[in-house]
Amino acid sequence: MMEFYDVGKVVNTHGLKGEVRVISITNTPEERYFTGASLIWFGENGEQVELIVRSHRVHKNFDLVAFEDYPTINEVEQFVGGMLRVGEDQLLELNEDEFYLHEIIGCTVVDEDGNELGKVKEVLSPGANDVWVVQRQNKRDLLLPYIESVILDVDIENQVVKAFVMEGLDD
């Protein structure tokens, strides 16, 4: 079964000509919302619709996207609240030092001495930088900010993250 990955959340309609406001999760919207791009919309009740991008523009903090065969506000209202996703076959090639967030989940986190701290269970995006939630045995979760001084190395191939736990991050 094919895996799907989030690109953005449809949060509202925009205007009368079938545009929707999208809060993007991708950091490359121009490579996701180009004219002719295929996206899969997932509704809150599990429904899915394949959509083809007709147009894209940026307005304030939103990506405004219109789809082929959905020319009016009445036709796109159904998409509000759903997620736009791409299949695993549409993932972009990344540079050697880059990775997708889904590749981080499940990685073992070790300190600079090689002692195992736990496994990454989720990635939060509260603001200035992401925060990696590390699940530990018999301890509270460890929250590691994704900054250069804390996350020292990410080895996706071996599923290991090397981290420096600053004073104050761990109880």
Rosetta constraint file for C-alpha pairs under 8 A:
AtomPair CA 2 CA 87 HARMONIC 6.64 0.50
AtomPair CA 2 CA 88 HARMONIC 6.68 0.50
AtomPair CA 3 CA 87 HARMONIC 5.94 0.50
AtomPair CA 3 CA 88 HARMONIC 5.63 0.50
AtomPair CA 4 CA 85 HARMONIC 5.97 0.50
AtomPair CA 4 CA 86 HARMONIC 5.46 0.50
AtomPair CA 4 CA 87 HARMONIC 4.45 0.50
AtomPair CA 4 CA 88 HARMONIC 5.91 0.50
AtomPair CA 5 CA 85 HARMONIC 5.17 0.50
AtomPair CA 5 CA 86 HARMONIC 5.44 0.50
AtomPair CA 5 CA 87 HARMONIC 6.36 0.50
AtomPair CA 5 CA 88 HARMONIC 7.08 0.50
AtomPair CA 6 CA 25 HARMONIC 6.79 0.50
AtomPair CA 6 CA 26 HARMONIC 7.77 0.50
AtomPair CA 6 CA 83 HARMONIC 6.68 0.50
AtomPair CA 6 CA 84 HARMONIC 6.06 0.50
AtomPair CA 6 CA 85 HARMONIC 4.42 0.50
AtomPair CA 6 CA 86 HARMONIC 6.73 0.50
AtomPair CA 7 CA 24 HARMONIC 5.97 0.50
AtomPair CA 7 CA 25 HARMONIC 5.16 0.50
AtomPair CA 7 CA 26 HARMONIC 5.20 0.50
AtomPair CA 7 CA 32 HARMONIC 7.63 0.50
AtomPair CA 7 CA 83 HARMONIC 7.47 0.50
AtomPair CA 7 CA 84 HARMONIC 5.50 0.50
AtomPair CA 7 CA 85 HARMONIC 5.09 0.50
AtomPair CA 7 CA 86 HARMONIC 6.89 0.50
AtomPair CA 8 CA 22 HARMONIC 5.89 0.50
AtomPair CA 8 CA 23 HARMONIC 5.41 0.50
AtomPair CA 8 CA 24 HARMONIC 4.00 0.50
AtomPair CA 8 CA 25 HARMONIC 4.97 0.50
AtomPair CA 8 CA 26 HARMONIC 6.87 0.50
AtomPair CA 8 CA 83 HARMONIC 5.89 0.50
AtomPair CA 8 CA 84 HARMONIC 5.21 0.50
AtomPair CA 8 CA 85 HARMONIC 7.09 0.50
AtomPair CA 9 CA 22 HARMONIC 5.38 0.50
AtomPair CA 9 CA 23 HARMONIC 5.30 0.50
AtomPair CA 9 CA 24 HARMONIC 6.44 0.50
AtomPair CA 9 CA 25 HARMONIC 7.73 0.50
AtomPair CA 9 CA 81 HARMONIC 6.82 0.50
AtomPair CA 9 CA 82 HARMONIC 5.99 0.50
AtomPair CA 9 CA 83 HARMONIC 4.49 0.50
AtomPair CA 9 CA 84 HARMONIC 6.03 0.50
AtomPair CA 10 CA 20 HARMONIC 6.51 0.50
AtomPair CA 10 CA 21 HARMONIC 5.78 0.50
AtomPair CA 10 CA 22 HARMONIC 4.52 0.50
AtomPair CA 10 CA 23 HARMONIC 6.61 0.50
AtomPair CA 10 CA 79 HARMONIC 6.59 0.50
AtomPair CA 10 CA 80 HARMONIC 5.10 0.50
AtomPair CA 10 CA 81 HARMONIC 5.48 0.50
AtomPair CA 10 CA 82 HARMONIC 5.60 0.50
AtomPair CA 10 CA 83 HARMONIC 6.09 0.50
AtomPair CA 10 CA 84 HARMONIC 7.21 0.50
AtomPair CA 11 CA 20 HARMONIC 7.50 0.50
AtomPair CA 11 CA 21 HARMONIC 5.71 0.50
AtomPair CA 11 CA 22 HARMONIC 5.86 0.50
AtomPair CA 11 CA 23 HARMONIC 6.91 0.50
AtomPair CA 11 CA 80 HARMONIC 5.39 0.50
AtomPair CA 11 CA 81 HARMONIC 5.56 0.50
AtomPair CA 11 CA 82 HARMONIC 7.78 0.50
AtomPair CA 12 CA 20 HARMONIC 5.76 0.50
AtomPair CA 12 CA 21 HARMONIC 5.15 0.50
AtomPair CA 12 CA 22 HARMONIC 7.46 0.50
AtomPair CA 12 CA 77 HARMONIC 7.66 0.50
AtomPair CA 12 CA 80 HARMONIC 5.35 0.50
AtomPair CA 12 CA 81 HARMONIC 7.56 0.50
AtomPair CA 13 CA 18 HARMONIC 7.38 0.50
AtomPair CA 13 CA 19 HARMONIC 5.95 0.50
AtomPair CA 13 CA 20 HARMONIC 4.19 0.50
AtomPair CA 13 CA 21 HARMONIC 5.65 0.50
AtomPair CA 13 CA 73 HARMONIC 6.72 0.50
AtomPair CA 13 CA 76 HARMONIC 7.11 0.50
AtomPair CA 13 CA 77 HARMONIC 6.42 0.50
AtomPair CA 13 CA 80 HARMONIC 7.04 0.50
AtomPair CA 14 CA 18 HARMONIC 7.28 0.50
AtomPair CA 14 CA 19 HARMONIC 5.22 0.50
AtomPair CA 14 CA 20 HARMONIC 5.34 0.50
AtomPair CA 14 CA 21 HARMONIC 6.15 0.50
AtomPair CA 14 CA 64 HARMONIC 7.43 0.50
AtomPair CA 14 CA 73 HARMONIC 7.65 0.50
AtomPair CA 15 CA 19 HARMONIC 6.63 0.50
AtomPair CA 15 CA 73 HARMONIC 7.00 0.50
AtomPair CA 16 CA 72 HARMONIC 5.70 0.50
AtomPair CA 16 CA 73 HARMONIC 4.89 0.50
AtomPair CA 17 CA 71 HARMONIC 5.60 0.50
AtomPair CA 17 CA 72 HARMONIC 4.57 0.50
AtomPair CA 17 CA 73 HARMONIC 5.86 0.50
AtomPair CA 18 CA 66 HARMONIC 5.73 0.50
AtomPair CA 18 CA 67 HARMONIC 7.40 0.50
AtomPair CA 18 CA 70 HARMONIC 6.04 0.50
AtomPair CA 18 CA 71 HARMONIC 4.77 0.50
AtomPair CA 18 CA 72 HARMONIC 4.01 0.50
AtomPair CA 18 CA 73 HARMONIC 4.48 0.50
AtomPair CA 18 CA 74 HARMONIC 7.57 0.50
AtomPair CA 18 CA 75 HARMONIC 6.97 0.50
AtomPair CA 18 CA 76 HARMONIC 5.86 0.50
AtomPair CA 19 CA 64 HARMONIC 5.95 0.50
AtomPair CA 19 CA 65 HARMONIC 5.27 0.50
AtomPair CA 19 CA 66 HARMONIC 4.41 0.50
AtomPair CA 19 CA 67 HARMONIC 7.58 0.50
AtomPair CA 19 CA 72 HARMONIC 7.75 0.50
AtomPair CA 19 CA 73 HARMONIC 7.04 0.50
AtomPair CA 19 CA 76 HARMONIC 7.36 0.50
AtomPair CA 20 CA 64 HARMONIC 5.52 0.50
AtomPair CA 20 CA 65 HARMONIC 5.43 0.50
AtomPair CA 20 CA 66 HARMONIC 6.40 0.50
AtomPair CA 20 CA 76 HARMONIC 7.05 0.50
AtomPair CA 20 CA 80 HARMONIC 7.68 0.50
AtomPair CA 21 CA 62 HARMONIC 5.85 0.50
AtomPair CA 21 CA 63 HARMONIC 5.88 0.50
AtomPair CA 21 CA 64 HARMONIC 4.86 0.50
AtomPair CA 21 CA 65 HARMONIC 6.73 0.50
AtomPair CA 22 CA 62 HARMONIC 5.60 0.50
AtomPair CA 22 CA 63 HARMONIC 5.10 0.50
AtomPair CA 22 CA 64 HARMONIC 6.18 0.50
AtomPair CA 22 CA 65 HARMONIC 7.22 0.50
AtomPair CA 23 CA 61 HARMONIC 7.63 0.50
AtomPair CA 23 CA 62 HARMONIC 5.59 0.50
AtomPair CA 23 CA 63 HARMONIC 6.58 0.50
AtomPair CA 24 CA 29 HARMONIC 7.18 0.50
AtomPair CA 24 CA 62 HARMONIC 7.44 0.50
AtomPair CA 24 CA 63 HARMONIC 6.94 0.50
AtomPair CA 28 CA 32 HARMONIC 6.76 0.50
AtomPair CA 29 CA 33 HARMONIC 5.85 0.50
AtomPair CA 29 CA 63 HARMONIC 7.87 0.50
AtomPair CA 30 CA 34 HARMONIC 5.96 0.50
AtomPair CA 32 CA 37 HARMONIC 6.59 0.50
AtomPair CA 33 CA 37 HARMONIC 6.04 0.50
AtomPair CA 33 CA 53 HARMONIC 6.20 0.50
AtomPair CA 33 CA 55 HARMONIC 7.49 0.50
AtomPair CA 33 CA 56 HARMONIC 6.00 0.50
AtomPair CA 33 CA 65 HARMONIC 7.17 0.50
AtomPair CA 34 CA 53 HARMONIC 6.59 0.50
AtomPair CA 34 CA 54 HARMONIC 7.97 0.50
AtomPair CA 34 CA 55 HARMONIC 7.01 0.50
AtomPair CA 34 CA 56 HARMONIC 6.68 0.50
AtomPair CA 35 CA 52 HARMONIC 7.70 0.50
AtomPair CA 35 CA 53 HARMONIC 5.14 0.50
AtomPair CA 35 CA 54 HARMONIC 5.16 0.50
AtomPair CA 35 CA 55 HARMONIC 5.55 0.50
AtomPair CA 35 CA 56 HARMONIC 7.34 0.50
AtomPair CA 36 CA 52 HARMONIC 5.56 0.50
AtomPair CA 36 CA 53 HARMONIC 5.15 0.50
AtomPair CA 36 CA 54 HARMONIC 6.35 0.50
AtomPair CA 37 CA 52 HARMONIC 5.56 0.50
AtomPair CA 37 CA 53 HARMONIC 5.30 0.50
AtomPair CA 38 CA 50 HARMONIC 6.93 0.50
AtomPair CA 38 CA 51 HARMONIC 5.79 0.50
AtomPair CA 38 CA 52 HARMONIC 4.70 0.50
AtomPair CA 38 CA 53 HARMONIC 6.54 0.50
AtomPair CA 38 CA 86 HARMONIC 7.69 0.50
AtomPair CA 39 CA 50 HARMONIC 5.90 0.50
AtomPair CA 39 CA 51 HARMONIC 5.24 0.50
AtomPair CA 39 CA 52 HARMONIC 6.36 0.50
AtomPair CA 39 CA 53 HARMONIC 7.62 0.50
AtomPair CA 39 CA 84 HARMONIC 6.16 0.50
AtomPair CA 39 CA 85 HARMONIC 5.78 0.50
AtomPair CA 39 CA 86 HARMONIC 5.53 0.50
AtomPair CA 40 CA 48 HARMONIC 6.55 0.50
AtomPair CA 40 CA 49 HARMONIC 5.69 0.50
AtomPair CA 40 CA 50 HARMONIC 4.50 0.50
AtomPair CA 40 CA 51 HARMONIC 5.95 0.50
AtomPair CA 40 CA 84 HARMONIC 5.64 0.50
AtomPair CA 40 CA 85 HARMONIC 5.14 0.50
AtomPair CA 40 CA 86 HARMONIC 6.06 0.50
AtomPair CA 40 CA 87 HARMONIC 7.98 0.50
AtomPair CA 41 CA 48 HARMONIC 5.44 0.50
AtomPair CA 41 CA 49 HARMONIC 5.14 0.50
AtomPair CA 41 CA 50 HARMONIC 6.23 0.50
AtomPair CA 41 CA 51 HARMONIC 6.95 0.50
AtomPair CA 41 CA 79 HARMONIC 7.43 0.50
AtomPair CA 41 CA 82 HARMONIC 6.48 0.50
AtomPair CA 41 CA 83 HARMONIC 5.60 0.50
AtomPair CA 41 CA 84 HARMONIC 4.58 0.50
AtomPair CA 41 CA 85 HARMONIC 6.25 0.50
AtomPair CA 42 CA 46 HARMONIC 6.18 0.50
AtomPair CA 42 CA 47 HARMONIC 5.75 0.50
AtomPair CA 42 CA 48 HARMONIC 4.68 0.50
AtomPair CA 42 CA 49 HARMONIC 6.83 0.50
AtomPair CA 42 CA 82 HARMONIC 5.50 0.50
AtomPair CA 42 CA 83 HARMONIC 5.21 0.50
AtomPair CA 42 CA 84 HARMONIC 6.43 0.50
AtomPair CA 42 CA 85 HARMONIC 7.36 0.50
AtomPair CA 43 CA 47 HARMONIC 5.06 0.50
AtomPair CA 43 CA 48 HARMONIC 6.28 0.50
AtomPair CA 43 CA 79 HARMONIC 7.11 0.50
AtomPair CA 43 CA 81 HARMONIC 7.12 0.50
AtomPair CA 43 CA 82 HARMONIC 4.52 0.50
AtomPair CA 43 CA 83 HARMONIC 6.68 0.50
AtomPair CA 44 CA 81 HARMONIC 7.04 0.50
AtomPair CA 44 CA 82 HARMONIC 5.94 0.50
AtomPair CA 51 CA 67 HARMONIC 6.22 0.50
AtomPair CA 51 CA 68 HARMONIC 7.18 0.50
AtomPair CA 52 CA 67 HARMONIC 5.45 0.50
AtomPair CA 52 CA 68 HARMONIC 5.60 0.50
AtomPair CA 53 CA 65 HARMONIC 6.92 0.50
AtomPair CA 53 CA 66 HARMONIC 6.00 0.50
AtomPair CA 53 CA 67 HARMONIC 4.51 0.50
AtomPair CA 53 CA 68 HARMONIC 6.15 0.50
AtomPair CA 54 CA 65 HARMONIC 7.50 0.50
AtomPair CA 54 CA 66 HARMONIC 5.30 0.50
AtomPair CA 54 CA 67 HARMONIC 4.61 0.50
AtomPair CA 54 CA 68 HARMONIC 5.07 0.50
AtomPair CA 55 CA 65 HARMONIC 5.75 0.50
AtomPair CA 55 CA 66 HARMONIC 5.16 0.50
AtomPair CA 55 CA 67 HARMONIC 6.89 0.50
AtomPair CA 56 CA 63 HARMONIC 6.92 0.50
AtomPair CA 56 CA 64 HARMONIC 5.62 0.50
AtomPair CA 56 CA 65 HARMONIC 4.60 0.50
AtomPair CA 56 CA 66 HARMONIC 6.54 0.50
AtomPair CA 57 CA 63 HARMONIC 5.96 0.50
AtomPair CA 57 CA 64 HARMONIC 5.28 0.50
AtomPair CA 57 CA 65 HARMONIC 6.74 0.50
AtomPair CA 58 CA 62 HARMONIC 5.91 0.50
AtomPair CA 58 CA 63 HARMONIC 4.65 0.50
AtomPair CA 58 CA 64 HARMONIC 5.80 0.50
AtomPair CA 59 CA 63 HARMONIC 6.33 0.50
AtomPair CA 59 CA 64 HARMONIC 6.68 0.50
AtomPair CA 66 CA 70 HARMONIC 7.45 0.50
AtomPair CA 66 CA 71 HARMONIC 7.67 0.50
AtomPair CA 67 CA 71 HARMONIC 7.37 0.50
AtomPair CA 70 CA 75 HARMONIC 5.53 0.50
AtomPair CA 70 CA 76 HARMONIC 6.31 0.50
AtomPair CA 71 CA 75 HARMONIC 7.05 0.50
AtomPair CA 72 CA 76 HARMONIC 6.75 0.50
AtomPair CA 73 CA 77 HARMONIC 6.08 0.50
AtomPair CA 76 CA 80 HARMONIC 7.48 0.50
AtomPair CA 86 CA 90 HARMONIC 6.05 0.50
AtomPair CA 86 CA 91 HARMONIC 7.35 0.50
AtomPair CA 87 CA 91 HARMONIC 7.09 0.50
AtomPair CA 94 CA 98 HARMONIC 5.76 0.50
AtomPair CA 94 CA 99 HARMONIC 6.71 0.50
AtomPair CA 99 CA 103 HARMONIC 6.71 0.50
AtomPair CA 99 CA 104 HARMONIC 7.88 0.50
AtomPair CA 99 CA 156 HARMONIC 7.57 0.50
AtomPair CA 100 CA 104 HARMONIC 7.17 0.50
AtomPair CA 101 CA 105 HARMONIC 7.05 0.50
AtomPair CA 101 CA 123 HARMONIC 7.28 0.50
AtomPair CA 103 CA 107 HARMONIC 7.83 0.50
AtomPair CA 103 CA 156 HARMONIC 6.80 0.50
AtomPair CA 104 CA 120 HARMONIC 6.73 0.50
AtomPair CA 104 CA 156 HARMONIC 7.24 0.50
AtomPair CA 104 CA 159 HARMONIC 7.55 0.50
AtomPair CA 105 CA 119 HARMONIC 7.68 0.50
AtomPair CA 105 CA 120 HARMONIC 5.15 0.50
AtomPair CA 105 CA 121 HARMONIC 5.43 0.50
AtomPair CA 105 CA 122 HARMONIC 5.96 0.50
AtomPair CA 105 CA 123 HARMONIC 7.65 0.50
AtomPair CA 106 CA 119 HARMONIC 5.52 0.50
AtomPair CA 106 CA 120 HARMONIC 5.17 0.50
AtomPair CA 106 CA 121 HARMONIC 6.00 0.50
AtomPair CA 106 CA 159 HARMONIC 7.44 0.50
AtomPair CA 107 CA 119 HARMONIC 5.45 0.50
AtomPair CA 107 CA 120 HARMONIC 5.55 0.50
AtomPair CA 107 CA 156 HARMONIC 7.77 0.50
AtomPair CA 107 CA 159 HARMONIC 4.55 0.50
AtomPair CA 107 CA 160 HARMONIC 5.29 0.50
AtomPair CA 107 CA 161 HARMONIC 6.50 0.50
AtomPair CA 108 CA 116 HARMONIC 7.12 0.50
AtomPair CA 108 CA 117 HARMONIC 7.56 0.50
AtomPair CA 108 CA 118 HARMONIC 5.83 0.50
AtomPair CA 108 CA 119 HARMONIC 4.47 0.50
AtomPair CA 108 CA 120 HARMONIC 6.63 0.50
AtomPair CA 108 CA 159 HARMONIC 6.17 0.50
AtomPair CA 108 CA 160 HARMONIC 4.85 0.50
AtomPair CA 108 CA 161 HARMONIC 6.09 0.50
AtomPair CA 109 CA 116 HARMONIC 5.99 0.50
AtomPair CA 109 CA 117 HARMONIC 5.46 0.50
AtomPair CA 109 CA 118 HARMONIC 5.46 0.50
AtomPair CA 109 CA 119 HARMONIC 5.63 0.50
AtomPair CA 109 CA 120 HARMONIC 6.96 0.50
AtomPair CA 109 CA 134 HARMONIC 7.46 0.50
AtomPair CA 109 CA 160 HARMONIC 5.87 0.50
AtomPair CA 109 CA 161 HARMONIC 4.68 0.50
AtomPair CA 109 CA 162 HARMONIC 5.86 0.50
AtomPair CA 109 CA 163 HARMONIC 6.80 0.50
AtomPair CA 110 CA 114 HARMONIC 5.24 0.50
AtomPair CA 110 CA 115 HARMONIC 5.22 0.50
AtomPair CA 110 CA 116 HARMONIC 4.32 0.50
AtomPair CA 110 CA 117 HARMONIC 5.28 0.50
AtomPair CA 110 CA 118 HARMONIC 7.34 0.50
AtomPair CA 110 CA 160 HARMONIC 7.26 0.50
AtomPair CA 110 CA 161 HARMONIC 6.21 0.50
AtomPair CA 110 CA 162 HARMONIC 5.01 0.50
AtomPair CA 110 CA 163 HARMONIC 6.13 0.50
AtomPair CA 111 CA 115 HARMONIC 5.43 0.50
AtomPair CA 111 CA 116 HARMONIC 6.61 0.50
AtomPair CA 111 CA 117 HARMONIC 6.76 0.50
AtomPair CA 111 CA 162 HARMONIC 5.65 0.50
AtomPair CA 111 CA 163 HARMONIC 5.01 0.50
AtomPair CA 111 CA 164 HARMONIC 5.74 0.50
AtomPair CA 111 CA 165 HARMONIC 7.00 0.50
AtomPair CA 112 CA 162 HARMONIC 6.25 0.50
AtomPair CA 112 CA 163 HARMONIC 6.20 0.50
AtomPair CA 112 CA 164 HARMONIC 6.02 0.50
AtomPair CA 114 CA 162 HARMONIC 7.74 0.50
AtomPair CA 117 CA 134 HARMONIC 7.67 0.50
AtomPair CA 117 CA 136 HARMONIC 6.41 0.50
AtomPair CA 118 CA 134 HARMONIC 5.76 0.50
AtomPair CA 118 CA 135 HARMONIC 5.38 0.50
AtomPair CA 118 CA 136 HARMONIC 4.58 0.50
AtomPair CA 118 CA 137 HARMONIC 7.17 0.50
AtomPair CA 119 CA 134 HARMONIC 5.20 0.50
AtomPair CA 119 CA 135 HARMONIC 5.36 0.50
AtomPair CA 119 CA 136 HARMONIC 6.88 0.50
AtomPair CA 120 CA 132 HARMONIC 6.47 0.50
AtomPair CA 120 CA 133 HARMONIC 5.63 0.50
AtomPair CA 120 CA 134 HARMONIC 4.34 0.50
AtomPair CA 120 CA 135 HARMONIC 6.18 0.50
AtomPair CA 121 CA 132 HARMONIC 7.78 0.50
AtomPair CA 121 CA 133 HARMONIC 5.80 0.50
AtomPair CA 121 CA 134 HARMONIC 5.84 0.50
AtomPair CA 121 CA 135 HARMONIC 6.04 0.50
AtomPair CA 122 CA 132 HARMONIC 6.18 0.50
AtomPair CA 122 CA 133 HARMONIC 5.35 0.50
AtomPair CA 122 CA 134 HARMONIC 7.54 0.50
AtomPair CA 123 CA 130 HARMONIC 6.60 0.50
AtomPair CA 123 CA 131 HARMONIC 5.74 0.50
AtomPair CA 123 CA 132 HARMONIC 4.63 0.50
AtomPair CA 123 CA 133 HARMONIC 6.04 0.50
AtomPair CA 124 CA 130 HARMONIC 5.56 0.50
AtomPair CA 124 CA 131 HARMONIC 5.04 0.50
AtomPair CA 124 CA 132 HARMONIC 6.33 0.50
AtomPair CA 124 CA 133 HARMONIC 7.42 0.50
AtomPair CA 125 CA 129 HARMONIC 6.56 0.50
AtomPair CA 125 CA 130 HARMONIC 4.54 0.50
AtomPair CA 125 CA 131 HARMONIC 6.33 0.50
AtomPair CA 126 CA 130 HARMONIC 6.61 0.50
AtomPair CA 126 CA 131 HARMONIC 7.50 0.50
AtomPair CA 129 CA 145 HARMONIC 6.69 0.50
AtomPair CA 129 CA 146 HARMONIC 6.06 0.50
AtomPair CA 129 CA 147 HARMONIC 7.20 0.50
AtomPair CA 130 CA 145 HARMONIC 6.03 0.50
AtomPair CA 130 CA 146 HARMONIC 5.33 0.50
AtomPair CA 131 CA 143 HARMONIC 6.24 0.50
AtomPair CA 131 CA 144 HARMONIC 5.44 0.50
AtomPair CA 131 CA 145 HARMONIC 4.32 0.50
AtomPair CA 131 CA 146 HARMONIC 5.60 0.50
AtomPair CA 132 CA 143 HARMONIC 5.77 0.50
AtomPair CA 132 CA 144 HARMONIC 5.08 0.50
AtomPair CA 132 CA 145 HARMONIC 6.20 0.50
AtomPair CA 132 CA 146 HARMONIC 6.70 0.50
AtomPair CA 133 CA 141 HARMONIC 6.37 0.50
AtomPair CA 133 CA 142 HARMONIC 5.87 0.50
AtomPair CA 133 CA 143 HARMONIC 4.83 0.50
AtomPair CA 133 CA 144 HARMONIC 6.48 0.50
AtomPair CA 134 CA 141 HARMONIC 5.47 0.50
AtomPair CA 134 CA 142 HARMONIC 4.95 0.50
AtomPair CA 134 CA 143 HARMONIC 6.25 0.50
AtomPair CA 134 CA 144 HARMONIC 7.46 0.50
AtomPair CA 135 CA 140 HARMONIC 7.36 0.50
AtomPair CA 135 CA 141 HARMONIC 4.82 0.50
AtomPair CA 135 CA 142 HARMONIC 6.60 0.50
AtomPair CA 136 CA 140 HARMONIC 6.61 0.50
AtomPair CA 136 CA 141 HARMONIC 5.86 0.50
AtomPair CA 136 CA 142 HARMONIC 7.29 0.50
AtomPair CA 142 CA 169 HARMONIC 7.27 0.50
AtomPair CA 142 CA 170 HARMONIC 6.55 0.50
AtomPair CA 143 CA 169 HARMONIC 6.99 0.50
AtomPair CA 144 CA 150 HARMONIC 7.05 0.50
AtomPair CA 144 CA 151 HARMONIC 7.75 0.50
AtomPair CA 144 CA 165 HARMONIC 7.69 0.50
AtomPair CA 144 CA 169 HARMONIC 7.32 0.50
AtomPair CA 145 CA 150 HARMONIC 6.81 0.50
AtomPair CA 145 CA 151 HARMONIC 7.69 0.50
AtomPair CA 146 CA 150 HARMONIC 6.76 0.50
AtomPair CA 146 CA 151 HARMONIC 5.97 0.50
AtomPair CA 147 CA 151 HARMONIC 5.97 0.50
AtomPair CA 148 CA 152 HARMONIC 6.24 0.50
AtomPair CA 149 CA 164 HARMONIC 7.07 0.50
AtomPair CA 150 CA 163 HARMONIC 5.41 0.50
AtomPair CA 150 CA 164 HARMONIC 4.75 0.50
AtomPair CA 150 CA 165 HARMONIC 6.42 0.50
AtomPair CA 150 CA 166 HARMONIC 7.14 0.50
AtomPair CA 151 CA 161 HARMONIC 7.30 0.50
AtomPair CA 151 CA 162 HARMONIC 6.28 0.50
AtomPair CA 151 CA 163 HARMONIC 4.58 0.50
AtomPair CA 151 CA 164 HARMONIC 6.48 0.50
AtomPair CA 152 CA 161 HARMONIC 7.62 0.50
AtomPair CA 152 CA 162 HARMONIC 5.42 0.50
AtomPair CA 152 CA 163 HARMONIC 5.22 0.50
AtomPair CA 152 CA 164 HARMONIC 6.77 0.50
AtomPair CA 153 CA 161 HARMONIC 5.73 0.50
AtomPair CA 153 CA 162 HARMONIC 5.01 0.50
AtomPair CA 153 CA 163 HARMONIC 7.04 0.50
AtomPair CA 154 CA 159 HARMONIC 7.87 0.50
AtomPair CA 154 CA 160 HARMONIC 6.29 0.50
AtomPair CA 154 CA 161 HARMONIC 4.59 0.50
AtomPair CA 154 CA 162 HARMONIC 6.48 0.50
AtomPair CA 155 CA 159 HARMONIC 5.75 0.50
AtomPair CA 155 CA 160 HARMONIC 5.21 0.50
AtomPair CA 155 CA 161 HARMONIC 6.07 0.50
AtomPair CA 156 CA 160 HARMONIC 6.59 0.50
AtomPair CA 165 CA 169 HARMONIC 6.31 0.50
AtomPair CA 165 CA 170 HARMONIC 7.11 0.50
AtomPair CA 166 CA 170 HARMONIC 7.72 0.50
